[in-house]
């Protein structure tokens, strides 16, 4: 009997310090940012989001904004979607980023 594949990919959202707004690349990517909303990083991973966040903060395959400005995960913005197949996670990463940007968040999505 073939082994049943389980879905283990996740989207995740990291709260970034408001100091990320000092980065011109971040500002340029978020011209419609509502300053009352937080700045975030949206990613996808085959790891548990907590482990992936720890790797970012340790500098392992880290996004520069998460490494420098990462505060904590925001599971309330992504837990409902996880886990999922790889292709779904790739698509959901983009969808979550677009949705948050449209809601006024400052978003970085690599």
C-alpha positions as CSV (number, residue, x, y, z in Angstrom):
1,X,0.0,0.0,0.0
2,X,1.5,3.4,-0.9
3,X,2.3,5.7,1.9
4,X,-0.3,8.5,2.3
5,X,1.2,11.9,1.8
6,X,0.4,14.4,4.5
7,X,0.2,18.1,3.8
8,X,3.0,19.9,5.7
9,X,3.4,23.3,4.1
10,X,2.4,26.5,5.8
11,X,2.0,30.2,5.2
12,X,3.0,32.4,8.0
13,X,3.0,36.1,8.9
14,X,5.7,37.8,11.0
15,X,5.1,41.1,12.8
16,X,7.9,43.6,11.9
17,X,9.0,46.5,14.1
18,X,7.7,49.8,12.9
19,X,11.3,50.7,12.3
20,X,11.2,48.7,9.1
21,X,9.4,51.8,7.7
22,X,12.9,53.5,7.6
23,X,13.9,51.1,4.8
24,X,13.3,52.8,1.5
25,X,12.6,49.4,-0.3
26,X,9.9,48.6,2.2
27,X,8.3,52.1,1.9
28,X,8.5,51.9,-1.9
29,X,6.7,48.5,-1.9
30,X,3.9,49.9,0.3
31,X,2.7,53.2,-1.0
32,X,-0.8,52.7,0.3
33,X,0.2,51.7,3.8
34,X,-2.2,52.8,6.6
35,X,0.1,53.9,9.4
36,X,-2.4,52.6,12.0
37,X,-1.8,49.0,10.7
38,X,1.3,47.0,11.4
39,X,4.1,46.0,9.0
40,X,4.5,42.3,8.3
41,X,6.4,39.7,6.4
42,X,4.5,36.9,4.6
43,X,6.2,33.6,3.8
44,X,5.7,30.0,3.2
45,X,7.5,27.0,4.5
46,X,7.6,23.2,4.7
47,X,8.6,23.6,8.4
48,X,6.5,24.5,11.4
49,X,6.1,28.3,11.3
50,X,7.6,28.6,14.8
51,X,10.7,26.8,13.7
52,X,10.9,28.8,10.5
53,X,10.7,32.0,12.5
54,X,13.5,30.8,14.8
55,X,15.6,30.1,11.7
56,X,15.0,33.6,10.3
57,X,16.0,35.1,13.6
58,X,19.2,33.0,13.7
59,X,20.1,34.2,10.2
60,X,19.4,30.8,8.5
61,X,17.9,31.4,5.1
62,X,16.7,34.6,6.6
63,X,14.8,37.4,5.0
64,X,16.7,40.6,5.8
65,X,13.7,42.4,7.1
66,X,12.7,39.5,9.4
67,X,16.2,39.2,10.7
68,X,16.5,42.9,11.5
69,X,13.0,43.8,12.4
70,X,11.1,40.5,13.2
71,X,9.1,40.7,16.5
72,X,6.9,37.6,16.6
73,X,4.5,35.5,14.5
74,X,0.9,36.6,14.0
75,X,-0.8,33.2,13.9
76,X,-4.3,34.8,14.0
77,X,-3.6,35.9,10.4
78,X,-2.6,32.5,9.0
79,X,-3.4,29.5,11.2
80,X,-6.8,28.9,9.5
81,X,-5.0,28.0,6.2
82,X,-2.5,25.5,7.5
83,X,-1.3,22.9,6.8
84,X,-1.7,22.6,3.0
85,X,0.0,21.1,-0.1
86,X,3.1,22.8,-1.5
87,X,1.3,24.4,-4.5
88,X,-1.5,25.7,-2.4
89,X,1.0,27.2,0.0
90,X,2.8,29.0,-2.8
91,X,-0.5,30.5,-4.0
92,X,-1.8,31.3,-0.5
93,X,1.4,33.1,0.4
94,X,0.6,35.6,-2.5
95,X,-3.1,35.8,-1.6
96,X,-2.4,36.5,2.1
97,X,0.1,39.2,1.1
98,X,-2.3,40.8,-1.3
99,X,-5.2,40.7,1.2
100,X,-3.1,42.2,4.0
101,X,-1.8,45.0,1.7
102,X,-5.3,45.8,0.5
103,X,-6.3,46.0,4.2
104,X,-3.7,48.6,4.7
105,X,-0.8,46.6,6.2
106,X,2.7,47.3,5.2
107,X,3.7,43.9,3.6
108,X,7.0,42.4,2.4
109,X,6.6,39.1,0.6
110,X,9.7,37.6,-1.0
